[in-house]
């Protein structure tokens, strides 16, 4: 049987993938469900975005992106950091991505997102925590 952590990681991966789908990105109603009211983003463009920027008539816009190297880092019982890599096929750009997800009333919503441009391919990083006694 899978651990709760593995199930949560898979669920958040699916939510991140969902946010890349055109039918979700162009639906203010769907975006409103996935983004917390106080959501904000530091975009790879250098712009700062809020939920209100994405829930207008056009939503967040259509993209063609591939997600890889997904990982999850539990910050607290109800807060998780996800990290991954995106390849934007239309721009031929790679970015590192991170999102903070919060669970409220049993539903996970994105609170924060950041995209950082990279130069070409790179090896996945390994993040190690040292426990301090």
C-alpha positions as a Python dict, from the first residue, in 0.01 Angstrom:
ca = {
    (1, 'X'): (0, 0, 0),
    (2, 'X'): (127, 347, -86),
    (3, 'X'): (215, 585, 194),
    (4, 'X'): (12, 899, 256),
    (5, 'X'): (315, 1099, 136),
    (6, 'X'): (323, 914, -198),
    (7, 'X'): (-50, 965, -247),
    (8, 'X'): (-21, 1335, -168),
    (9, 'X'): (275, 1372, -404),
    (10, 'X'): (76, 1209, -686),
    (11, 'X'): (-227, 1428, -612),
    (12, 'X'): (-21, 1749, -622),
    (13, 'X'): (154, 1635, -939),
    (14, 'X'): (-190, 1593, -1099),
    (15, 'X'): (-293, 1941, -982),
    (16, 'X'): (25, 2094, -1128),
    (17, 'X'): (-38, 1909, -1456),
    (18, 'X'): (-399, 2028, -1453),
    (19, 'X'): (-280, 2389, -1434),
    (20, 'X'): (-94, 2338, -1764),
    (21, 'X'): (-406, 2228, -1955),
    (22, 'X'): (-562, 2484, -2190),
    (23, 'X'): (-917, 2406, -2079),
    (24, 'X'): (-822, 2478, -1717),
    (25, 'X'): (-602, 2783, -1788),
    (26, 'X'): (-880, 2949, -1989),
    (27, 'X'): (-1151, 2877, -1732),
    (28, 'X'): (-1179, 3143, -1461),
    (29, 'X'): (-1405, 2906, -1266),
    (30, 'X'): (-1149, 2621, -1268),
    (31, 'X'): (-862, 2857, -1184),
    (32, 'X'): (-1063, 3003, -900),
    (33, 'X'): (-1095, 2655, -748),
    (34, 'X'): (-722, 2579, -781),
    (35, 'X'): (-580, 2913, -666),
    (36, 'X'): (-621, 3050, -314),
    (37, 'X'): (-776, 3395, -291),
    (38, 'X'): (-441, 3537, -172),
    (39, 'X'): (-241, 3357, -445),
    (40, 'X'): (57, 3536, -600),
    (41, 'X'): (329, 3445, -848),
    (42, 'X'): (678, 3564, -932),
    (43, 'X'): (679, 3479, -1303),
    (44, 'X'): (979, 3378, -1512),
    (45, 'X'): (895, 3694, -1712),
    (46, 'X'): (984, 3905, -1410),
    (47, 'X'): (619, 4000, -1356),
    (48, 'X'): (427, 3959, -1033),
    (49, 'X'): (80, 3810, -1076),
    (50, 'X'): (-215, 3764, -840),
    (51, 'X'): (-525, 3549, -858),
    (52, 'X'): (-727, 3840, -996),
    (53, 'X'): (-489, 3855, -1295),
    (54, 'X'): (-584, 3497, -1388),
    (55, 'X'): (-956, 3475, -1318),
    (56, 'X'): (-1063, 3736, -1574),
    (57, 'X'): (-1231, 3653, -1905),
    (58, 'X'): (-923, 3497, -2067),
    (59, 'X'): (-788, 3315, -1765),
    (60, 'X'): (-415, 3244, -1756),
    (61, 'X'): (-374, 3183, -2130),
    (62, 'X'): (-290, 2878, -2335),
    (63, 'X'): (55, 2719, -2304),
    (64, 'X'): (227, 2410, -2435),
    (65, 'X'): (452, 2295, -2153),
    (66, 'X'): (600, 1967, -2036),
    (67, 'X'): (652, 1903, -1664),
    (68, 'X'): (941, 1683, -1540),
    (69, 'X'): (1157, 1616, -1233),
    (70, 'X'): (864, 1669, -996),
    (71, 'X'): (928, 1651, -623),
    (72, 'X'): (743, 1738, -306),
    (73, 'X'): (869, 1881, 23),
    (74, 'X'): (631, 1876, 320),
    (75, 'X'): (651, 2207, 509),
    (76, 'X'): (376, 2133, 762),
    (77, 'X'): (70, 1912, 789),
    (78, 'X'): (-129, 2141, 559),
    (79, 'X'): (145, 2313, 354),
    (80, 'X'): (364, 2161, 83),
    (81, 'X'): (633, 2292, -151),
    (82, 'X'): (647, 2133, -496),
    (83, 'X'): (949, 2173, -723),
    (84, 'X'): (985, 2074, -1085),
    (85, 'X'): (1112, 2164, -1427),
    (86, 'X'): (908, 2296, -1720),
    (87, 'X'): (993, 2295, -2089),
    (88, 'X'): (791, 2560, -2273),
    (89, 'X'): (761, 2423, -2624),
    (90, 'X'): (640, 2749, -2780),
    (91, 'X'): (933, 2951, -2642),
    (92, 'X'): (1187, 2664, -2638),
    (93, 'X'): (1272, 2763, -2280),
    (94, 'X'): (1342, 2565, -1966),
    (95, 'X'): (1236, 2695, -1625),
    (96, 'X'): (1263, 2575, -1270),
    (97, 'X'): (931, 2597, -1090),
    (98, 'X'): (819, 2594, -730),
    (99, 'X'): (473, 2613, -581),
    (100, 'X'): (340, 2630, -229),
    (101, 'X'): (12, 2442, -182),
    (102, 'X'): (-211, 2479, 124),
    (103, 'X'): (-491, 2246, 227),
    (104, 'X'): (-807, 2410, 361),
    (105, 'X'): (-1121, 2209, 441),
    (106, 'X'): (-975, 1903, 264),
    (107, 'X'): (-897, 2087, -62),
    (108, 'X'): (-547, 2170, -187),
    (109, 'X'): (-502, 2513, -347),
    (110, 'X'): (-193, 2689, -476),
    (111, 'X'): (-86, 2981, -256),
    (112, 'X'): (244, 3080, -427),
    (113, 'X'): (425, 3000, -750),
    (114, 'X'): (763, 3098, -895),
    (115, 'X'): (925, 3034, -1230),
    (116, 'X'): (1298, 3089, -1294),
    (117, 'X'): (1452, 3062, -1642),
    (118, 'X'): (1746, 2826, -1682),
    (119, 'X'): (2008, 2780, -1948),
    (120, 'X'): (1960, 2446, -2121),
    (121, 'X'): (1959, 2106, -1959),
    (122, 'X'): (2083, 2034, -1611),
    (123, 'X'): (2108, 1739, -1379),
    (124, 'X'): (1834, 1714, -1117),
    (125, 'X'): (1940, 1859, -786),
    (126, 'X'): (1937, 1650, -473),
    (127, 'X'): (1798, 1820, -169),
    (128, 'X'): (1910, 1678, 164),
    (129, 'X'): (1785, 1788, 501),
    (130, 'X'): (2009, 1745, 802),
    (131, 'X'): (1823, 1673, 1117),
    (132, 'X'): (1938, 1885, 1407),
    (133, 'X'): (1889, 1734, 1750),
}
